[in-house]
Amino acid sequence: MSNFFKETDIDTSQAEAIVTETLKNCDDGELYLENHKSESIVLDDNKIKSSTYNSDQGYGFRAVTGEVVAYSHSNDISKESLRKSSDNLKDTLKSKKRNL
């Protein structure tokens, strides 16, 4: 998991603290980190016709309380982004609970 935070302003322990605080009154939840790389090379008569390389990373943050599921995601792995996602999850869960 530490590779995800290598070039960001957040480390593993800070991310864990945000996740723990967000999910403290929840039944379930998770922070899902993803790092996807792909490369494609097209050959024509044994000569490179084209090549592409893509690298994407991001996260999904989910919280479950009773029948209510809140989800937030971003491709910006940073302290601010994770805190905003945390706030969004908590706000969603609060508003849904009031409406049940």
C-alpha positions in Angstrom: 0.0 0.0 0.0 2.9 2.4 0.6 3.6 2.7 -3.2 0.3 4.6 -3.6 1.4 7.3 -1.3 5.0 7.6 -2.6 4.4 10.8 -4.5 1.6 12.4 -2.5 1.3 14.5 0.6 -0.2 11.7 2.7 1.3 8.6 4.1 -0.1 5.2 5.1 -0.7 6.1 8.8 -2.5 9.3 7.9 -4.7 7.5 5.4 -5.5 4.8 8.0 -6.4 7.5 10.5 -8.9 9.1 8.1 -10.4 5.8 7.2 -10.7 4.7 10.8 -12.3 8.0 11.9 -14.8 7.9 9.0 -15.9 4.3 9.6 -16.0 4.4 13.4 -19.8 4.3 13.6 -20.4 2.3 10.4 -21.2 -1.3 10.0 -18.7 -1.8 7.1 -16.5 0.1 4.7 -13.3 0.1 2.9 -10.7 2.2 1.1 -9.9 0.6 -2.2 -6.6 1.7 -4.0 -6.0 1.0 -7.6 -3.0 1.4 -9.9 -3.5 0.4 -13.5 -0.8 0.4 -16.2 -1.2 -0.6 -19.8 1.0 -0.6 -22.8 0.2 -1.4 -26.5 2.4 -1.7 -29.4 1.1 -2.2 -33.0 3.5 -3.7 -35.5 3.1 -3.6 -39.3 5.6 -5.6 -41.3 7.7 -6.0 -38.2 7.9 -2.2 -37.8 6.4 -0.3 -35.0 3.3 1.5 -36.4 2.1 2.9 -33.0 2.6 2.6 -29.3 0.7 3.8 -26.3 1.3 3.7 -22.6 -1.3 4.6 -19.9 -1.0 4.9 -16.2 -3.9 5.6 -13.9 -4.3 5.4 -10.2 -7.0 6.4 -7.7 -9.2 5.2 -4.9 -12.7 4.2 -4.0 -14.0 4.9 -0.4 -17.1 3.1 0.8 -19.1 3.3 4.0 -22.1 1.2 5.0 -24.5 1.8 7.8 -27.6 -0.4 7.9 -29.2 -0.3 4.5 -27.4 2.9 3.5 -24.2 2.7 1.3 -22.2 5.8 0.6 -19.4 5.8 -1.9 -16.8 8.4 -3.0 -13.9 8.1 -5.5 -11.1 10.1 -6.9 -8.0 9.8 -9.1 -6.3 12.3 -6.8 -4.6 10.5 -4.0 -4.0 13.3 -1.5 -4.8 14.3 2.1 -7.3 16.9 0.9 -9.0 14.6 -1.5 -9.3 11.8 1.1 -10.7 14.2 3.7 -13.2 15.6 1.2 -14.3 12.0 0.5 -14.6 11.3 4.2 -16.8 14.4 4.7 -19.0 13.4 1.8 -19.4 9.9 3.1 -20.3 11.1 6.6 -22.7 13.7 5.2 -24.4 11.2 3.0 -24.9 8.7 5.8 -26.3 11.4 8.1 -28.8 12.7 5.6 -29.9 9.2 4.6 -30.4 8.2 8.3 -32.6 11.3 8.8 -34.8 10.4 5.8 -35.3 6.8 6.8 
